[in-house]
Every structure is written in C-alpha cells, then in structure tokens.
Amino acid sequence: MNSTHFDPWLADAVTEVVESMCFMSAEVVQQMENEAETQWISRRLEFQGTRKGSFGIHTPLPTARLLATNFLGEESEEPGDMQVGEVVGEIANMICGSFLGRIDSKEAFTLSPPYNDAGMPQDLPDFGHTCLSFSLDDGALVAWFNIESKL
C-alpha cells in the first residue's frame, strides 16, 4: 500500500481532533509559510498492532500555546511550557488513535506515551512515510506517520 493512500485518513484525523478538541479549523496546505525563526514543539509516539511504526506532530510554539489554551478551556491564563508540551502530546495521541482506527478499525494498537521529538519528519527514513502540513485558524501544524512494517 503506497503511503499517499494514507493522506486522506491523516487529514481527516487531524481535522477531527483539532476541530473537536481545540475548536480550530485545520486545512491541508501544499506548502507552509516559512516559520524557521520560530521555536517548534514536537511530540512523537510509537505504535504496534497489525502495523508497527511511529507518529508525530510539530507546531510552532505560539500555535501550541493557542491549541493548549483552547484544549484546556482557559481564557484568562496562558498555559506554561510544561502544560503546553503535555497538551501537544495528548493531541498527538488522539490524532494517532483516530488515524490508526481508520487503518484497521478492528485491531487494537499499543501506543507509547508521547515524548519530545527534536527531529522533523523529513529527517526520518522513508518506510512508507507520509507527512501533511495544515493551516490552522492561527498557525500551522505538521503531522507525519511512518510505517516500519506490517505484522
């Protein structure tokens, strides 16, 4: 199965989680605006089931703060760095679960806890890797998925 087969499933999973949990719209874009000067928050997790691989998201720090604020429902107080990282990890976990459910709805997958990931998706080996960029209401998000093997 070619990795572009997964693109619509990844797009749907990201859109579903970002809209329902963070109250923001997400739209797939071909190319993001250059945000190289901005610090990015990245979370990654590993999964195993009928397929084994990894999943991650990357978002600029200002976008991560907005996602966390919306997710937590706190308007008066900006979340701290640790809380922002935890929320981005939880969002990665939810998107990955939604995505894996689209791959095999009858299979249970084991997911590792999300962890800080300093790398970017383009640094990964290509084992059936897919990566999509999203424009959010106010910011950007990159989601990637790497399938190492089919069990």
C-alpha positions in Angstrom: 0.0 0.0 0.0 1.5 3.3 -1.1 1.9 6.0 1.6 -0.3 8.5 -0.3 -3.1 6.1 0.4 -3.0 7.3 4.0 -3.1 11.0 3.2 -6.9 11.4 3.4 -7.1 9.4 6.6 -4.4 11.5 8.2 -6.1 14.7 7.0 -9.4 13.5 8.5 -7.8 12.5 11.8 -6.1 15.9 12.3 -9.2 17.8 11.3 -11.4 15.8 13.6 -9.2 16.2 16.7 -8.2 19.9 16.1 -11.8 20.9 15.4 -13.5 18.9 18.2 -10.9 19.3 21.0 -9.3 22.7 20.2 -12.1 24.5 18.4 -9.9 25.4 15.4 -10.2 24.6 11.8 -7.5 22.7 10.0 -6.9 22.7 6.3 -4.3 20.7 4.3 -1.8 23.0 2.6 0.8 22.2 0.0 3.4 24.4 1.5 3.6 26.3 4.8 4.8 29.8 5.2 8.4 29.9 6.3 8.5 29.9 10.1 12.1 28.9 10.5 12.7 31.6 13.1 10.0 30.2 15.4 10.6 27.6 18.1 8.6 24.4 17.3 7.1 22.0 19.7 7.3 18.3 18.6 5.8 15.2 20.1 6.2 11.6 18.8 4.9 8.2 19.8 5.5 4.7 18.7 2.7 2.2 17.9 2.3 -1.5 17.4 -0.6 -3.7 16.2 -1.2 -5.0 12.7 1.3 -2.4 11.7 4.3 -1.1 13.5 5.6 2.5 13.2 5.7 6.0 14.6 3.6 9.1 14.5 4.3 12.7 15.4 3.2 16.3 15.2 5.1 19.6 15.0 3.7 23.0 15.6 5.2 26.5 16.2 5.3 27.4 19.9 2.7 30.3 19.5 0.3 27.8 17.8 1.0 25.2 20.5 0.0 27.7 23.2 -3.2 28.5 21.4 -4.0 24.8 21.0 -3.4 24.2 24.7 -5.4 27.3 25.8 -8.4 26.1 23.7 -8.0 22.4 24.7 -7.9 23.3 28.4 -10.6 25.9 28.1 -8.6 28.6 29.9 -9.1 32.1 28.5 -7.7 34.1 31.4 -4.4 32.4 32.0 -1.8 31.3 29.4 -0.6 27.7 30.0 3.1 27.2 31.0 5.7 25.5 28.8 5.3 22.1 30.6 1.5 22.2 30.2 1.8 23.2 26.5 4.0 20.2 25.9 1.7 17.9 27.7 -1.3 19.1 25.7 0.6 18.8 22.4 1.4 15.2 23.4 -2.2 14.5 24.2 -3.3 15.9 20.8 -0.7 13.7 19.1 -2.0 10.7 21.0 -5.6 11.5 20.0 -4.8 12.1 16.3 -2.7 8.9 16.1 -5.5 6.9 17.7 -8.0 8.3 15.3 -5.7 7.7 12.3 -4.9 4.1 13.4 -8.7 3.4 13.7 -9.0 4.4 10.1 -6.3 1.9 9.1 -7.8 -1.0 10.9 -10.9 -0.4 13.0 -11.0 -3.9 14.4 -7.4 -4.0 15.6 -6.1 -2.8 19.0 -2.9 -0.9 18.8 -0.4 -0.3 21.6 0.8 3.3 21.8 3.9 4.5 23.6 3.5 7.7 25.7 4.2 10.8 23.6 7.7 12.2 24.0 9.6 15.2 22.9 11.0 14.8 19.4 13.6 17.3 18.2 13.7 15.9 14.7 11.5 16.9 11.8 9.6 14.5 9.5 12.0 15.0 6.6 14.8 13.6 8.8 13.1 10.2 9.0 13.9 7.2 6.8 11.2 6.6 4.2 9.5 3.3 5.2 6.0 4.2 4.0 6.2 7.6 5.5 3.5 10.3 4.9 3.6 13.9 6.1 1.0 16.6 5.7 1.1 20.3 6.6 -2.0 22.1 7.9 -3.0 25.7 8.2 -4.9 26.3 11.4 -7.1 29.4 12.2 -4.0 31.0 13.7 -0.9 29.0 12.9 0.4 25.7 11.4 0.7 22.1 12.3 2.7 19.2 10.6 1.6 15.6 11.2 3.6 12.6 10.0 3.2 8.9 10.1 5.9 6.3 9.4 5.1 2.6 8.9 8.1 0.4 9.6 6.4 -2.9 8.9 3.2 -4.8 8.6 3.0 -7.5 11.1 
